[in-house]
Amino acid sequence: MKAVIIGGGIAGLCMGIYLHKNGVDVSVNERKLGVVGGGHAFLMHHEGIAILQALADAEDCILPGKLIDTFVFKRPDGELMQTMKLDDWQCFKRTDLTICLAGLFPASRLNDGRIFSHFIYRDEKVIAAEFTDGTLEYGDIFIAADGANSIVRQQIFGDINFKPGIVKEVVGIVNHPEFAGLYTGKFTKFQEKSRGLAFGLIPTSETELVWFMQYDPSLGDVKDRSAEQLKTFCFSMLKHFPKKVTSILEANDFTTSYIWNTRDFDLLPRFHRDNVVLIGDAAHLALPFTSAGTTNALTDAKVLSDYLLTSMNYLSAFEAYYAHRAAEVNKHVLLGRELRDAFISPDSSSFTIPLIMKTTTKP
Ligand SMILES: Cc1cc2nc3c(=O)[nH]c(=O)nc-3n(C[C@H](O)[C@H](O)[C@H](O)COP(=O)(O)OP(=O)(O)OC[C@H]3O[C@@H](n4cnc5c(N)ncnc54)[C@H](O)[C@@H]3O)c2cc1C
């Protein structure tokens, strides 16, 4: 069996590693040249880390990332609402993790700079992926790991009905050794009591932190996304937040920050058509409150490769994969919306902890 993977992000690389390790002829085809960076950093649940750790251990490789074992939830005036133990989450810089995963996959099978264009069919079955440079990759199965804006998904299922997540996020990464030390091991979130505005902070290394401002755009927004405007906007929204928050903004390089319009989509009725199957954000998308996107991407890769290696044929593997994953990813879509609603319209008599604690991943 020859497998062609489209997209060399977390899901695509992890899928490639699993299949290659188990003797499957596989290629990963990524549109960007070189290492896929961007996106700054992310928090990963324990279940995702366990998958990565097993892959890294098998190759004697050291995983990047910073242990995050405590969630601290505060109000902007400093009132402590909750401190919770996390079951060993980690914060990764996206670039570090991509480099690590790419190092576990043979370079000769990783084709970068290849932008998927369309499939070539014979007898209504896909026989090759064609890229915009005219190159072709023939295969027996095609695994789309091309992210939330998946072209493959659009071509096999048609346009998706994205639901605007309403909430927006400004994200930045900042070099601040003092605070990286002070907040070590902690995901700290300051959230307003009666309206949708929050600031979160997570160390990614001994010297750096990733920060985000989540906001309900009805409270204020910025049209011009230039670095100067973005900086002014963040300062004005967060002026009543603790001094440490403004120190982080002071140290931040706003030319590398951006605004992320959150969104999701309803669970698809299936993740495959014939010999093409979707994984990761291409298959399902939840709002950011879940911090579960990467764990779900890795779990998809693990579960699908397990079924491909043990099933009679790829169709039964694809069906088993959907049966296994659909309920869990749908739970995250729904929980993401619940957390979003609690963020925008908080209950004045109680508070919701803005976090999902557990995912279930056992194949
Ligand atoms: C600002 C932000 C913060 C986030 N924070 C978190 C967090 O804290 N925790 C968490 O778990 N998740 C977080 N996520 C979500 C997480 O990043 C995704 O769920 C995860 O990256 C999904 O992995 P993936 O491999 O499916 O998709 P992606 O990481 O999007 O990878 C898709 C890959 O496909 C490639 N590609 C796209 N189109 C083509 C094409 N036509 N041809 C070839 N290649 C193509 C892309 O270049 C990319 O490399 C965050 C997302 C964002 C945007």
Ligand as a Chemical Component Dictionary entry (heavy atoms), coordinates in Angstrom:
data_LIG
# 
_chem_comp.id                   LIG 
_chem_comp.type                 NON-POLYMER 
_chem_comp.pdbx_formal_charge   0 
_chem_comp.three_letter_code    LIG 
# 
loop_
_chem_comp_atom.comp_id 
_chem_comp_atom.atom_id 
_chem_comp_atom.alt_atom_id 
_chem_comp_atom.type_symbol 
_chem_comp_atom.charge 
_chem_comp_atom.model_Cartn_x 
_chem_comp_atom.model_Cartn_y 
_chem_comp_atom.model_Cartn_z 
_chem_comp_atom.pdbx_ordinal 
LIG C1  C1  C 0 -3.554 31.043 17.286 1  
LIG C2  C2  C 0 -3.784 29.573 17.521 2  
LIG C3  C3  C 0 -3.598 29.054 18.789 3  
LIG C4  C4  C 0 -3.810 27.687 19.033 4  
LIG N1  N1  N 0 -3.590 27.202 20.285 5  
LIG C5  C5  C 0 -3.734 25.875 20.504 6  
LIG C6  C6  C 0 -3.439 25.330 21.787 7  
LIG O1  O1  O 0 -3.049 26.037 22.738 8  
LIG N2  N2  N 0 -3.570 23.985 21.955 9  
LIG C7  C7  C 0 -3.970 23.170 20.923 10 
LIG O2  O2  O 0 -4.048 21.946 21.119 11 
LIG N3  N3  N 0 -4.274 23.657 19.715 12 
LIG C8  C8  C 0 -4.157 24.997 19.471 13 
LIG N4  N4  N 0 -4.442 25.491 18.232 14 
LIG C9  C9  C 0 -4.955 24.572 17.206 15 
LIG C10 C10 C 0 -3.832 23.761 16.584 16 
LIG O3  O3  O 0 -2.859 24.635 16.060 17 
LIG C11 C11 C 0 -4.410 22.869 15.473 18 
LIG O4  O4  O 0 -5.494 22.130 15.985 19 
LIG C12 C12 C 0 -3.350 21.902 14.967 20 
LIG O5  O5  O 0 -2.260 22.626 14.462 21 
LIG C13 C13 C 0 -3.956 21.017 13.887 22 
LIG O6  O6  O 0 -2.926 20.306 13.256 23 
LIG P1  P1  P 0 -3.091 19.874 11.723 24 
LIG O7  O7  O 0 -1.833 19.173 11.381 25 
LIG O8  O8  O 0 -4.395 19.195 11.527 26 
LIG O9  O9  O 0 -3.222 21.249 10.916 27 
LIG P2  P2  P 0 -2.155 22.389 10.694 28 
LIG O10 O10 O 0 -1.265 22.521 11.867 29 
LIG O11 O11 O 0 -2.932 23.584 10.249 30 
LIG O12 O12 O 0 -1.270 21.853 9.486  31 
LIG C14 C14 C 0 -1.756 21.809 8.156  32 
LIG C15 C15 C 0 -0.566 21.745 7.220  33 
LIG O13 O13 O 0 -1.039 21.576 5.888  34 
LIG C16 C16 C 0 -0.331 22.443 5.038  35 
LIG N5  N5  N 0 -1.188 22.729 3.873  36 
LIG C17 C17 C 0 -2.306 23.474 3.828  37 
LIG N6  N6  N 0 -2.802 23.517 2.600  38 
LIG C18 C18 C 0 -1.971 22.766 1.830  39 
LIG C19 C19 C 0 -1.953 22.447 0.442  40 
LIG N7  N7  N 0 -2.884 22.902 -0.428 41 
LIG N8  N8  N 0 -0.968 21.641 -0.028 42 
LIG C20 C20 C 0 -0.007 21.153 0.819  43 
LIG N9  N9  N 0 0.029  21.453 2.140  44 
LIG C21 C21 C 0 -0.951 22.245 2.637  45 
LIG C22 C22 C 0 -0.056 23.677 5.886  46 
LIG O14 O14 O 0 1.013  24.457 5.391  47 
LIG C23 C23 C 0 0.261  23.041 7.244  48 
LIG O15 O15 O 0 1.615  22.742 7.395  49 
LIG C24 C24 C 0 -4.254 26.839 17.977 50 
LIG C25 C25 C 0 -4.457 27.374 16.697 51 
LIG C26 C26 C 0 -4.207 28.720 16.456 52 
LIG C27 C27 C 0 -4.446 29.269 15.062 53 
# 
loop_
_chem_comp_bond.comp_id 
_chem_comp_bond.atom_id_1 
_chem_comp_bond.atom_id_2 
_chem_comp_bond.value_order 
_chem_comp_bond.pdbx_ordinal 
LIG C1  C2  SING 1  
LIG C2  C3  SING 2  
LIG C2  C26 DOUB 3  
LIG C3  C4  DOUB 4  
LIG C4  N1  SING 5  
LIG C4  C24 SING 6  
LIG N1  C5  DOUB 7  
LIG C5  C6  SING 8  
LIG C5  C8  SING 9  
LIG C6  O1  DOUB 10 
LIG C6  N2  SING 11 
LIG N2  C7  SING 12 
LIG C7  O2  DOUB 13 
LIG C7  N3  SING 14 
LIG N3  C8  DOUB 15 
LIG C8  N4  SING 16 
LIG N4  C9  SING 17 
LIG N4  C24 SING 18 
LIG C9  C10 SING 19 
LIG C10 O3  SING 20 
LIG C10 C11 SING 21 
LIG C11 O4  SING 22 
LIG C11 C12 SING 23 
LIG C12 O5  SING 24 
LIG C12 C13 SING 25 
LIG C13 O6  SING 26 
LIG O6  P1  SING 27 
LIG P1  O7  DOUB 28 
LIG P1  O8  SING 29 
LIG P1  O9  SING 30 
LIG O9  P2  SING 31 
LIG P2  O10 DOUB 32 
LIG P2  O11 SING 33 
LIG P2  O12 SING 34 
LIG O12 C14 SING 35 
LIG C14 C15 SING 36 
LIG C15 O13 SING 37 
LIG C15 C23 SING 38 
LIG O13 C16 SING 39 
LIG C16 N5  SING 40 
LIG C16 C22 SING 41 
LIG N5  C17 SING 42 
LIG N5  C21 SING 43 
LIG C17 N6  DOUB 44 
LIG N6  C18 SING 45 
LIG C18 C19 SING 46 
LIG C18 C21 DOUB 47 
LIG C19 N7  SING 48 
LIG C19 N8  DOUB 49 
LIG N8  C20 SING 50 
LIG C20 N9  DOUB 51 
LIG N9  C21 SING 52 
LIG C22 O14 SING 53 
LIG C22 C23 SING 54 
LIG C23 O15 SING 55 
LIG C24 C25 DOUB 56 
LIG C25 C26 SING 57 
LIG C26 C27 SING 58 
# 
